[in-house]
């Protein structure tokens, strides 16, 4: 009862402010093993197929997606029937018009010279892929074309995102100073051109070519947005019940990129379910796939989530110190550690609990 009451007090207390998420140093999970992928310009983690990633080449190639395992093992080529690749720049996975289905969204949004009167997003239900299958080549039908137009003139863009909470499509311009966020609200027409809404400027300085925005993603629960350039990356946390663009009014949380192993890093995505954190890759043949695991101090059972099992560990060690029968050093998660399991550790637990929800 005492511990439960303390949790209620902490959750409702004013001292619990949003904290920047923490990630361990990145490392390579493998390299892209298909030689056909030489300009990976987008990356998306499957919501349907555990351990599967989707990518595609940049402009001028075939209208095809590549499926691979998180270690880069080539799983197949999926040709999008009726689509073309003028300048594909990003890919996202999210909900769509049919409830319960996951869709792949491919952004035909590149426009280096800012001359195209419209851009396109291709949407198709996500195919079934086994993370251990032998490579296949299939044609995917049922591809829908969403034609979009900027409200303020043509722009180059390399960032396509789909809000899992609203099914809205978002695009971030690449070269503007600062970058601009545009929205195509759901439902998006597949028969008429949709004029997007300008929503906000990003708090992002594009001082050089290396600062141009090259990719982004929204977390599967809609609570975070990650944006990257060739050199830098940041995450913003979205307040509960807020519009997505309101996230960019929150604290900017810089995150790491392994730029030394990414000659032209134009891809990033959140991963969940089979892992927790974000992954990146780069243009170029046989590029590395880099993973940055999320750190939760309160993830006591190391399953990438802060849940009731972790709470049970903390409760078992409550008010203990070294030498006590119920002492558990793993539960001493306050910073700095004080060799006593008390409200300081509980505060860290509740902060991680809320950050994981």
C-alpha positions, 0 to 999 in steps of 0.5 A: 500500500505504501509503495502504491501510494508513493507511485500515485503521488509521483505520477501526479506530482509536478516534478515529473517532467519529460526527459530526453530518452537515452540510447546506448552507443550504436553498433552494426548489426550487419551489412546490406547483403544485396548488391542491388541496393546501392542507394538505400534512401529510406528504412522502415521496420516492419510492423507485421513481420518481426526482424524484417526491414524494408528499404529501396533505392534512390531515383532512377531505379525500378519501382521495387522494395527490398526486404532484409533481416536486421543483419542485412540478409536479403529476403526478397525483391517486391516490385510495386505494380503500376508504380514508377521511381522518379526519385524515391526518397523515404519509406514508412510503415503505418496504418491505412484505410483498412483497420488492422492492416499495416501499410507500406508508404513510399515517398516519391518526394525528391525534387533537387531542382524544385520543379515538380508541380506535384509529388506522390506517395505510394501506399500498399498493404505490407506483404507477408515476409519470413525473416528466415526465408530464401530470397524471392522476387514477387510483384505486389498489386493493389498499389494506391497512388496519393498525389500531393502538392505543396501549398507554397511551391515545389520543394525537395524533400527526403523525409516521409512519415505516417502518424500511427495515431491519425494516419496523417502523412507528413513530409519535411522539406530538405533544404529550407532554412529552417526545414518545413513540416507539411501534412496531408490529413487522412483520408488521403484521396487516391483520385485527386491531388491533395494540397498539403497543409504547412504546419510549422518550421523545425527548430533545426539549423541547415547551415551546410549541405551536411545539415540537410534533413534526409530522413525521419520516422514516428515511433509506433505508439506516436509518442516520438519523432526522430529526424536526421541529416547526414551528420546529426539526429534529434528526437522530439517527444509528443505530449499526450493528446497533442498534434504531431507538430506540437512535438517540435515545440518540445525539448530537442533531444540530440541522438547519435549517428555513426557518421563514420560508417555512413558515407551518405546517411539518408535512412532512419527508423524506430524499431519495436517489438523485437528490439527497442531503439532506432536503426540507420543505414546509408547509401552505397553498396553493402552499407552497414545497418546500425542499431542504437538500443534504448536505455531504460534503467528501470528495465530490470528484466532487460526485455526493452520495456518497463512493465509490471514485471520490473515493478515486482522486482523493485517492490521486492527490494523496497526499503532494502540496503546491502546486507538485507535479505531482500537487497537487489543491487539491480534495483538501485537505479537512482543517479547516483546510486545510494545503496538504498531502494527508496523513493529516489529509485521509484522516481526513476522507475516511474519516469521510465514507465511513463517514457515507455508508454 
